Amino acid sequence: MADRVIMHVGAPKTGTSFLQDRLFHNPEVLAAQGIRYPVDRADGQFLAALDLMQLTWGGLEKQAGGAWDRLAEAVRSWPGTAIVSHEILGYASRAHVRRALESLSAPGGGTEVHVVLSVRDLARQIPAEWQENVKHRRLVTYGEFLDQIRDPDRTSTLASWFWGVQEVPEILDRWGGELPPEQVHVVTVPHPGAPRDLLWERFMGVLGIEPTSLAEGTDRANPSLGVPETALVRRLNERLRDVVPNERYRQFVREYLVHQTLSRGQTSARLSVPPDVFVWADELSRSWRDHLSARGYDVVGDLDELVPAAPLPWVDPDDPDPTEVAEVGLKGLDAMVREAARLRDVEIELHEVIGNLQEGIARFERRPAERVKRRLVREAETNPVAKAGLGAYRALLGKNSR
């Protein structure tokens, strides 16, 4: 059984994708340090989280059945430290949390559970969450998004999700309310301008991993877009609505267009919040900082980093510069045409391979012995003598193959 389980439950846009990629690609290194990140595919713990909370997610939930129970069994079977990490776990209800912690712990106790929440100031999280909505083919404008998350009643699905994964004090209470405060860890994301590796070192410290040991990985991350890029993708979502299935949207829009094309080398204005929203976010963040300080959690970093730094210049993504959007559109169109040409070449090559295989099969079937065998198979369906002959033929083939 695992003697220690670390539950990293968010928040989104706090370096989680990079962390999970490194954990996934270095199982042997982790095992040598007595640690396991139990997963058999890159999105395995995401599917487990979907299964735990019974969430729908663009059809991916169909792949998630039983994923949480398999994850829990893998955790219980490991004799050292096991890590569970996905940012949507912050959305879990108290009932989901109870089931999760009970299923990961050994019967009768003996498993030490730690909860980790990585957090970033609201002035950066708000535009990041809207951008994630756009990248998941939502149509909501930024103005509509801001109105919904600031609605005190939080009645919309959008507001419910945003605060479910971003309201730091509430998430920590749901996941860590019954744990000693020293087993609840808050990892703060540094303000812009901090050393590049500082957040990584904080993660490694709380997880108990040698910081330089997880060298293997991909370039997987969750990169950000600027104002014109995000505006373009939202408009594209309007045109592709009910046209492109979710799996193709993920492949061509979110992965190829957004992550591999528009997010690279962009120098456009960064998404920010308008001045009145900045003031509101600053006040709320300060109240969270004071609340967490009073709770006595283990803070890895500095709670003052929850308070927004100086605001970025405000550029409204609902009214972007048309010239900038056009330039971004040309960049995307250029990349998509090149990719379409590459895929067409692959298609032609595959058709050639299939054609050669079909010709080979046809030549084989024209051989006299093959024609006799096919005739014998057909007759064996109704003729007992032919059936016996076919059996003898197959038995002879079996002997000759040994």
Secondary structure by P-SEA (a helix, b strand, c coil): cccbbbbbccccccaaaaaaaaaaacaaaaaaacccccccccaaaaaaaaaaaccccccccccccaaaaaaaaaaaacccbbbbbbcccccccaaaaaaaaaaaccccccbbbbbbbbbbcaaaaaaaaaaaaaaacccccaaaaaaaaaccccccaaaaaaaaccaaaaaaaaaccccccccbbbbbbbccccccaaaaaaaaaaacccccccccccccccccccaaaaaaaaaaaaaacccccaaaaaccccccccccccccccccccccccaaaaaaaaaaaaaaaaaaaaacccccccccccccccccbbbbcccccaaaaaaaaaaaaaaaaaaaaaaaaaaaaaaaaaaaaaaaaaaaaacaaaaaaaaaaaaacccaaaaaaaaaaaaaaaaaac
